[in-house]
Amino acid sequence: FLERKKIQYRKDIPRSLFQQLGWIVAVLVVIAIVAGFVVGGSPNAARKQGFDMQRANDLRSIASCVGSFGINQKRLPDSLDELSQNGQYAYCSANLSDPETGAAYEYQVITPTMVESGVREGEFELCADFTTDSQDTAAAKNSYSYPQNDKWSQHGVGHNCDTEKVNLERSADLFPLDT
């Protein structure tokens, strides 16, 4: 527009106009950066949320590994080290420690075995230290986040533990059908 004005009407464009446009663009850039921090949070907060999402994924994976171990071995592992020592569950050893601190997640057998409704089950507890509250994070409000009933992604700040039951034997294994 300004170039056309200069060529078509042979009028010089004042330098102050370019300075004003430069200041307007600079102010808009600063506003966009501030708005980005307000909406998305600081990089440090996003990093903490990322670590917490990884912790929840790790706990979910460990619970799955313990469940597979329980079904195959008909018992719960005594410790998480037992999973990494067994070649069949070596893939589980990558998720056994906190991504930020490197400390091992806590694992404890609550009930080694119990029969409930014809099914032999075991119960264990997994614990981790989270740095953010899942209710306050942007990921909790995101439509792509885990379902609201996912126990591993629902946590407060600090030490959080959840228990899980594992089927050790199905009722058909306990009471075989006569054929």
N, C-alpha and C positions, 0 to 999 in steps of 0.2 A: 504494500500500500504506500509506504513512504518512498520507496524507489520510484514508483509510478508517479507520485506527486512531484518528485524532483525532476523526472524526465519530461512528463507531459506538461506541467505548468511552469517548469523552469524556476522552481522556488527552492531555495536552499533549506535543508532540514536542520533545525537548531540542535546543537550538541546536547543541550539540557534535556531534550525529549528522549534521547537514547539513555541518558543517565537515569531519568525517571523510570523508563522501562526496565532497566537493569535492577534498580532497587525494588521494583514491584516483583520481578521474577525471584530475586533473592529472598524477599519476605515470604513469598509463596512456598519456596523450597524449605525454609525454616519451619513454616507452619506444617507442611507435609511431614517433616521429620518428627516434630513434636507429636502430631496426631498419630504417627506410626507407633511411637513409644506408648502413648495412652491406650491405643486399641490393642496392640500386640504385647505390651509389656516390655521390660528391659531384656537385653540379651542374657543377663544372669538369671532372671526368672525363667526364661524359656529353657535355659540349660538345666536348671533344677527340675522343671517339668519333664524334660526329656529323660533325665535320670530316673524320675519316678515312674514314667511310662515303661522304661526298660526294666525296672524292678518288678512292676506288675506283670510284665510279660515273662520275666524269669520265674516268678512264683507260679504262674499259670503253667509254664513248661515243666517245672519241678514237680508240681502236683500231677501232671500227666505222666511223667516218668515214674513217680512213685506208684501211681495207679497201675501202670503196665507191669512194673516189678511185682506188685501185689498179686495181680491176676496170674502171672506166669510162675512166680515162686511160691504162691499160696501163703505169703506172709509179708509184713512190711519190712523194709530195710532198717537195720539198726541205726544207720547214720547215712548222710548224703554221700560220704566217701565210698560207701558200699556200692552206690550206683556207678561211680566213676571207675571202680576197680573191676566191675563186671563188664566184660567186653560187649555184651548185648546192649548195655545202657551207656556206653562211652559217649554217645552224642549228648547225653544230659550233662556231662561234666563242664561244658562251656558256660552254663548258666548258674553255677553253684555259688557265685560270689557277687557282692554288690558292685555295680559298674563304676561307682564313684570312689568308694573307699577300699575296695578289694576284700573287705571282710566277708567271711562265709555267712550265708543266710542261716538262720536258726531253724533247726528241724527237730521235732520231738514226737515220739510215739505216745499218744494219749491212751488208746486202748488197742493192745496188740491184736486181740481177736474177740469177737462177740457174734452171737447168732441172733439175727433180727429178721423176723418174717421168713424164716427158712433160708436166709442168706447169711453166710459167714462174712463179716466185715471187720475192717480195722480202721482206726481213726488216728490221724496225725495232725500236727500243728506246724505251720510255717510262719516265720516272723521276719520282718525287715524294718529298717529305719527309713522313713520317708521324709523328704524335706519340704513338701508342699501339701496343702489340703486339696484333695481332689474336687471338692465342692467349689473352691475358689479359682480353679484353673480354667483357662480358655478352652482346653481340650475337653473338659467336662461338659461345656456348653456346645461343643462342636457336634454336628450331626454324624461325623465319622468316628466318634469315640465309641468305646465299648458300651454294651448295654448297661442300663442302670442296675441290673441285678447281678452284675459280675463282681464277685466279692474281692477279687484281687485288685481291681482298679478303683475301688471305693475305700479311701483311707484318709486319715487325718495326718497332721504333722507329728513326727516322732515314731516311736516304736509301735508297730501294728502287727497283730497276729490273727490268723484265720485258721479254722480247722476244716478238715476235709475227710470224708469217709470213702473207703475203697472196698469194693467187693473182692474178697479173697477167694471165695468159691461160690458158685451159683447153686441154687437149690437142687439142680439135677446132679451136681457133683456130690452133694451131701446125701441126697436120697435118690439113688438111681431107680429109674422106672423098670419094672419087670416086664420083659417082652417075650 
